[in-house]
Amino acid sequence: MALDPQAQEVINLVIKSGRPAYNTLSPKEARQLFRETRPASTPTPAEIGAVRNLSADGPGGPIPLRLYRPAGVPATTALPVLVYYHGGGWVIGDLDTHDVQCRQITAEAGITVVAVDYRLAPEHKFPAAVDDCLAAYRWLRAHARDLGGDAGRVAVAGDSAGGNLSAVVSQLTAAGATPVPTCQALIYPAVDCSFDTNSHRDLENGHVIPRDRVLWYMEQYLRSEADKADLRAAPLRAPSLAGQPPTLIVTAGFDPLRDEGHAYADRLRAAGVDVVDREYPGQIHAFVSLTKAIPQGMAATLEVADYLRKRLS
């Protein structure tokens, strides 16, 4: 398995720039660096119909949301809704850092996308992000019609930490009274906290999220070692995945999270869930967010959008 040449070029540019690793900075500094460097890796935003900021009622106060609606669709048409949770290790990322990605999914899938600006660690430790994401999902289920959405067709998706939060929301709804998402798209999701896979061992010093950076994210997010066994932090540990929605999982061959993504797909399949397990062999973690530099990132975005369009139609 060879590293994709465009991914290698991105790695070379990061090394050449001398940019500090996020785990050598304070969370505030890491967030600022992430925002500043994001535009260099994202393409021109897709043309869509409307964007507006909203807020949902949450356990820690209002949760900022951003709603995207495709162009050319009458306001009276009730569209399927995707609830999107951004990545960033539960520490960095916001509505702006993933704005282009949400616009692209909106345009390509022809659905309404609502991005969720959940509370970040370490200021708000686990399970604050989970609580916000579940509250936002429930709020959007209840208010979908008011927003031009179809309350009967609501999916969840997210990348990395956002993939974790999507999987957790799906599990919590299956165990409670809230309707389970129609489907879910998990983009290189973090679904366990043990790092006990071949990809974690082989790529301990790998690209984008080497072991020291993964540990830093976990230290910021979790309250204690005991949280690593909590199903809301490690959804792969759930005793049963029966009742989970149809799922697309996207992984990258040179990503330490690769094997836990495959393991989650295997567990879902064993529970009778319809699963598409798609690996991009030559890619690195975060490649779906680097579409300006890595063409396969756009290909993966289009695959996610196509999956959502078909499942929600």
N, C-alpha and C positions, 0 to 999 in steps of 0.2 A: 504494500500500500504506500503510495507516494503522496506527499503533501502537494496540494494544488498550487501551481506557480503563482497565482494571484494572491493566495493566502500567504505564501512565503514572502512575497513582495511587501505585503502589509507588515509582517513581522520585522522584515529588514528595515522598513521605514520607522517603525516604533523604536527599534534599537538605535538607529542612527540619530533620531531626534533627541535621545537622552531623557525622554519623558519619565518622570518618577512613577514607580508602581503605586497603585492606589493604597496598598497596605503599608506604605511608608509615610502616608499622609494622615492627617486627621480626617474624619468623615466629612466635615465641612469642606476641606480642601479637595478631597476626592470628588465630591459632587460637583464642585466648580470646574475641576479639570475635565470631568466627564462631559459637562455641558459645553465647554469651550472646544473640545476636540471632536465632538459629535458631527458638526456640519461637514467636516472634511471627508467623512465616510458615508454620507447619505446623499442620494441623488435629488434632483429637482422634484418637489412634491407632486404627486398625481393630482389631476384636476378632479375636484369633487363638487357636490352641490352646496353643502352648508356645513359649518362648524360652529358649535356654541359650547360655552362653559356652563356647567351645572353643578349642583352639589346634592349629595344624598345624606340622609340622617345616619350618623354613625355613633358607636359607643364612646368615642373620644371627641365628639363634635362633628361638624359638617365634613364630609369627604368630598374633595374636589373631583369633578368628573369632566370629561370632554367628549362631546357627542359629534360624530361624523356621519353625514348622510350623502349618498351618491348623487351625482348630477342626473337630471332628466327624469326624476321620479316625482310624480305629483305628491303634494304634501298630505293628501288624503289616503295615500297607499301605505298600508301597515307593513313595514319591512321586518324581516328577521333581525335579531339583535345579537351582536357579539360583545361580551364583556371582556375587555383586554386588561391584563395585569402585566406591567412592565418588569423587565429584568434589572439586575444591578446588585445582586447579592443581598437584597433586603436593606441595603445601606445607601445606594446611589440610584439615580434615575428619577424621572418625573414625567409629567404630561408632555413637556417639550422635547425631551430626549427621544421619545418614541412616537412623536407626532407624524413623521414621514411614513413610518411603518404602518401606523393606523390608517393614514390616508390611502396607502396603496392597497391594503386589504379591503377598505371600503369601496374603492373604485373597481377593483378586480372581482370581488365577490358580489357586488351589488347589494350590500346589506348595510344596516346601521351598525357602527362600531362605537362603543362607549369605553373610553380609557379611564382607569381608576388610579387616583393619586393617593394610595394608601400611606399610612404613617411609616416612617423609616426608623431603623435602628442606627445607633444605639440609644438615641433619645427615647425611642418607643420600642422596648424589647418585645420579643415573642411573648404572647401571641397577638400583639396589636395589629400587625399586618393581616393576619388571618381574620381577626374580628372585623376589620374594615372591609376586606374583600368579600366576606360572606354578607355583611350588612349591605354593601353596595349591590351585590347580586340580588338580594332579596328586595331591595328598594326598586331596582330596575324591573324586576318581575312584576311588582305591584303598580309601577308607573309607566310601563312600556306603552300602553295605549295612549297616554297623554303625550308621549314623546314621538308619536308616529310609528311605534313599534308593534310587533305581534308578540304578546305575552306568552303565546304557546310555542314560540320558536326562539329560544334564547340559549346561546352557546357561551362557552368560556374558552379563553386561550391566553397564553403568555409565554415568554421566553425566559429560560434559566430560573431565577427565583420566581418569576411570574408563572413559569410552568409548574413549579412546586405549588404555588398558591392556587392555580387552576385545579390541579389534582385534588388538593385539600378541600376546596369548595365543593367539588363534585362528590367527594366522600361524605362530607358533612351534610349535604342535602339528601343524599341517599339514606342517611341515618336519622333524618329529621322529617319535618312536615313540609319543607319547601320543595317544590318540584325540582327534580334532577335536571341539569342542563341537557339540551337536545343532543349536543355532541361537545367534544373538547379537542383542542389542538395544543399539544404540549411540545414546545420547541426547546430542545436540549434541556429537559427539566432536571432539577435537583430534587431527587425523591428519597434520598437516604443520607444519613450523617455518619456512616461508618467508614467510608472510603475504602471498603474491602472488596474491590473489584480489580480485574486485570488492568483496565484502563486507568484507574487511579494509581496503581503501582507503576505501570509502564510510562505514564505521562506525568509523574510526580513533579518533574521540572519542565513540564510542557508549556505550550504557548497560551497566552491570554489569562488562564487561571491556573497557574502552578499551585502546588500544595500549600505553600505559605500564604498565598492570597485567599485560597478557599478557607483555610483555617481562620484568617483574619475576619472574613465575612461572618463565619459561624460565631466567632467570639463577640462580634458586635451585635448579632441578632439574638442568640440564645441567652437565657438567664443563667443556666448552669448546665453541667454535664448531663443531668437527668433529662433535660429537654430533648436530647438527641434520640430518646426512645419514644417521645410523644408522637402519636400518629399525625398530629397537625404540623409537625416539623419534618417527619419522615414517613410520608404516605405509603412508601413501599412496604412498610412493616405492618400494614393493616392485615388482620387475620383473614379477611375475605374482601374481594373486590367485586362480588356479585352486585348487580344493579347499577354498575357504572355505565356512563353513556358511551356510545361509539366514539372511538379515539384515534386521532392521528398523532404519532410521536415522530418528531424529526430529531435526528442525532447527527453528530459530526465525528468522523473517524479519528481525528487527532484531538479529541476533547476528553478530559478526565471523566466527565459525566456520561460518556457514551454507554458504558455497560449497564449503569443503573437505569438508563432510559430503556435499553433492551429488556432488562429484567422486569421493569414495570409493564412493558408490552406483553411479555410472557405471562405474567401474573394475570393481567386483564384477559388475555386469550383463554387461559385455563379456567377463568370464571365465566366463560361464555360471552365475553364482550367482543363486539366487532372492532378489530384493531388493524390499522395500517402502521407498520413499523418501518420508517424510511430513513436509512443512513446515507449521508453524503460522505463517502470514504475519505476523500482528500482534504476535508475541511476542518476548521478550527472552531472552538467555542466562539459564539457571537457573530459567526459569519452571516447570519440572516440580517444583522444590523449593519453590515459593512457592504451594502449592495453597490455603492459607488465604486468600490475598489475590487470587490469579489463578485463577478457575475452570477456565480452559483447561489449567492445570497438572494438575488432577485428570483432565480428559478425556484428556490425553496419558498419564498414569499408567495409566488404564484401558485405553487402546489398547495400551500395552506389555504389560500383564497379559493381555489377550485374545490378543495375538500369541503370547505364551509358552505360554498354556494350550493353544491350538490346535496349535502346533508340537510341544509336548512330550506331547500326549495320545496 
